[in-house]
């Protein structure tokens, strides 16, 4: 009963970590790229509607591209696992002696006596599926991926990108003058970048204040560079 509960906790933790990673990927790019685009356009045009149209187009394209990247990454992980699993089944079937020695070596490395190595290997080798799962996890270090992982990743990243992208773009919906809209966009986005960087760093174990400052500075530099380049070409 205890083992089963521990397994459920591990699976929940793993899925939560995957979702958190997706949100971090989507939000970080969603906050930064549309922010830089809006700042760059604000340096070249005076009409907020142009910035809004271009921003929405970028958010749509960016969310699809990021989501597709997440989907392909998830599919690649599944394909890799299935390929290695197929190879492991083949080795268990045709190279049984070698797999037995590798299994014994694992138990030896964790400190079991020779007698216990023999007993544990004999017991686990009775069930081919269980043996393959064991070798996948402890020999190759591969966890079985969630079959829905690719789709979930695409949705998580894409939606996070949209949410992040709306924040720097939202002031342009209400202010006709791009200079005024940019001022509000800078304030809103830098605050969100700071909060996002703080919690992201806290979750990943990095100093949250330093992480927040770093994320904020990166977003500010990207927007400043885009704005500067636009002004340079305009002049």
Steps between C-alpha positions, in 0.01 A plus 500: 500500500783743592683429175189568297441832672861602446466418129190716468680788671795466262275499192309807621826680572641412158190620316497820705866563412428449131213748509710753691779470245253555215353808668847643562598449134178652367477792743864604475487531120144633504593788728829583327445465122171694460638759745807553282283509186262758648789714621669482160184597314436782746831648396396501135124571489257727685184292452423250776268299273799401285680375808189307610457331161867410475505386864198274462648349185828436682326346802298270272805393302720475808255291702455258209875473441576453871216252542617304198851494645364359826297239312799386294717482814237282670468273196878467476512393865232237438667372181836477678348304788318260267815445294707420808222280640487298178878455511482393865233238423723367223798479736297326771380250241825438310777610736352370823833406657640850455186662639516271803859611565401866463214452745731332751748786456229749593414314819872467579542878465231563761676269745310170484687180576564250221226275633247783501618610154421155367161486673394850394610447140328164477179647640489804272594296190187285538284776352640635173291818505600581855864421418499734200338777706766449766785523247348803332487686829819387673733414213401773254354752745180543296156557651197397297360824353136597525341405163308830510811700588556644151146641473502632856837665445381671181191639674685607815775681312268655240248631754778628730651687207164664423447603864852641520470680168172675584659682797742729307248546220195590715580875548491549123132404499415805711755768408507638147843658543777239484727695733240499777413136435869404510543666838216297649621188319849538646364539854257206473743267326797569725284442808374171353852397397624568853218299660539220245878489548460498879266202513681311224830535686340407831356179355827404328709565812682812379519819707156647417607865520799451272289290264228766489751776426668292228172419322387864523830631361490258208149613404593867541815465289309319222232772488759778523704353216190466278391855577849634431534318169158628387595858590833461320336387176229763533760776519 
